[in-house]
Amino acid sequence: MDVRPISPSALVEELADRIAGAPRSSWVRVALDGAPAARPGELADALAGPLRLRGREVLRVPAGGFLRPASLRYEYGRTDPDAFYDGWLDYGALSREVLAPLDPGGPGKVLPSLWDAATDRATRAPYVTLPPGAVVLMDGGLLLGRWLPFEFTVHLWLSPGALARRTAEEWRWTLPAYARYEEEVAPRETADVVVRVDDPRHPAIIAALGA
């Protein structure tokens, strides 16, 4: 396996160059995929500014804004890893409300969030119309292998030991779901870029940006 250490700042610049290099005539849908312990939201936040400096409008869409209502998430209990894997995130809504409108020839009108898991109510967020060339940065876990249409995918990978160490105690019950994800989806083989983040201060690219 080819591993290339890189600083966090250089990683952001390299990814921003790759994303901004896409054709400006169409939208760019980017998945930043990783367990919470991998901090995909922090990478999404870090990319927004450099992409705007490169002339791209950016919309941040945390996948956590598209969780299903609690009655559906907890149908089999609050700590069922299989339910977490298959039923917590509303992939249909992510596709319908965010990604499909950015298909070639689409209207470009997207919904930044649908459901507030803390209040268990609809967010009532307004739709946003994005101009061609805009970038949607979607961060969250278990995003790959779901037939979601992305132009560019980044998987933030943690070794099993690091994932266990860095997962908060109240979420350790989700670890079997991420093990299942590794086995069934193999995100390290399907993502455009894979970044090892066992130590977030010292990431390493383990899939070439030009691959």
N, C-alpha and C positions, 0 to 999 in steps of 0.2 A: 504494500500500500504506500503510495507516494504521499508524504506529509510535508506541508510547507508552513512552518511557523510564521505568524504575522501579528503585528500589533493591532489592537482594537481600532485605532484610528485609520491605519492603512487598510484594514478590512473594509471599513465603511466606505472609504474612497474607492476602493477597487470594485465593490459591489455597485456603488453609485455610477461609476463609469460604465459598467456593464448594462445596468438598467437604462441609463440615459442614452446609451448607444442604440436602443431599439428605434425603429422608424417613428417619426413624429406625426405621421398621418393617422395613427391608430392608438388606442389606449394600451397601457401596459399593466397587466394584472400580476402582482407579485405575491407569492406565499412565503412567509417567514415562519417556518414550521419547527416547533420544538416544545418539549414539556415546559411547564412554568419554571422549573429549576434552571432551564437553559436561557431564560430571559428573552424570548423572541420579541416581546414588546419593546424592550430597551433598544434592540437593534433597529426595529422599525422607527422608533423615535429618532435615533441617531441618523438614519438615512434621510429623513424628511428634509432637513436643511440643505445638505449637499445636493440633493436632487433639485430642489428649488433654485439653488445657485447655478445649476446646469440647465435652467430654463424649463423645468417640468413642474406643472401643477401637481400637488400631492394630496391624496385623501387617505387618512389613516382609518382602517376598519378592523378593530380588534374582533376576532371571531367570537370572543366571549359575549359580545353584544347580540349573538344569535343563538344563545342557549334555549332549549325548550323550557316551557313552564315547569315549575317544581312538581306538579302532579304527574307529569310524564317522566321527568328525570328520576324521581324517587319511587316509581311504580314498583320496583323490585327491591326497595330499601335504599338507604342513603349511601351505602358503601359497597355497591355491587360493581366490580370492575368491568364485567361484560356489558352492563347497562351503560356505564360511563363510556365505554368504547363505541358502542353502537347507537346509543339513544340520547346522549346529552346534547350534542350539537345538532342544530337544525341545518343539515347540509342542503336540503331542498330550498330553504329560505336564502341561504348564502348564495346559491346559484341563481335563484329567481330574482332576488332583490339587489344583488351586488355585481355578480360576474356576468350573467347572461346579457344584461343591458349594455355591456361593453364588448359584445361580439361585433365583428366587422359589420357595419351598417346598422348597428343598434342605436337606441336613442341616447345612450350615455347618462341616463337618469337613474341614480342609485340611492339606496337607503343605507346610511352609515351605521345604524343599529336598529334592532327590532325589539329586544326584550332585556329588561333590567333584572338580572337574577337576584339582586339584593332586595328589591321591593316586590319581585315576582309580578311585575306589571309591564305592559308595553311602554317603550321609551317615548313613543310619539315623536320621534326624530323626523325632521323634514327631509324630503328628498333633495338630493344635490345633483345638478346637471354638470357633468365634467366635459371640458372641451377635448377634442382629439389630441393625443399626445400626453394626456394626464396619466399619472401613475397611481394605482391603488395598492397600498401596502397593507396586506392582511396578515396579522400575526395570530398564532395560536398553536395548539397541539393537535395531532392526529388529522392533519389537513390533506395529506397526500393519499393517493390510492382511493379517492372518493369520486372520481370523474369530475372534479371541479376544474374548470378551464383557466389555467394560469399560463402566462407567457414565460414566467421565470420563477423558479422555486429554489429556496435555500432551506436546508435542513440543519438545524443546530443539534449536534449529536453529543450525547453524554454516554460514557461507558456505564455499564450497569452499576458498578460500584459507586461512581460519582453521582449517578442519578439517585441512588438510594440515599447517599449521604446528604445531598443537597435538597431533597424533597422534604418539605415540612411534615412533621409527625402526623398532623391531621389529614394529610393527603397521601400517606404511604400506601393506603389501600388501593390507590390507582396504579401502583407499579406493575401489577400483572397486565394491565391494559397496555402499558407502553412496551412490555415484553412481547405481547401479542402483536403489536404494531410492527415491531422489528421483524418478527417472524413472518407475518402475513403480507405486509406492504414492502418491507425492505427499503425504507426511505433512503438509506445510504447508497442504494443502487439506482433509485429513480429520480432523486433531486438533481437539479442542474449544478448546484454547489453544495458541498457538505463541509461544515465547519465543526471541528471538535472543540468543545467548550468545557472540558473537565475543570479547567481553571480559566474563568472568564477574563482574567488579566492577561492570559497568554493563549489566545485561540490559535488554531492551526487548520489550514485548508487541507482537506483530504480528498477533494475532488477538484480537478483543474477547472478554473473559470472558463477556459476555452473549450472544455469538453462538450 
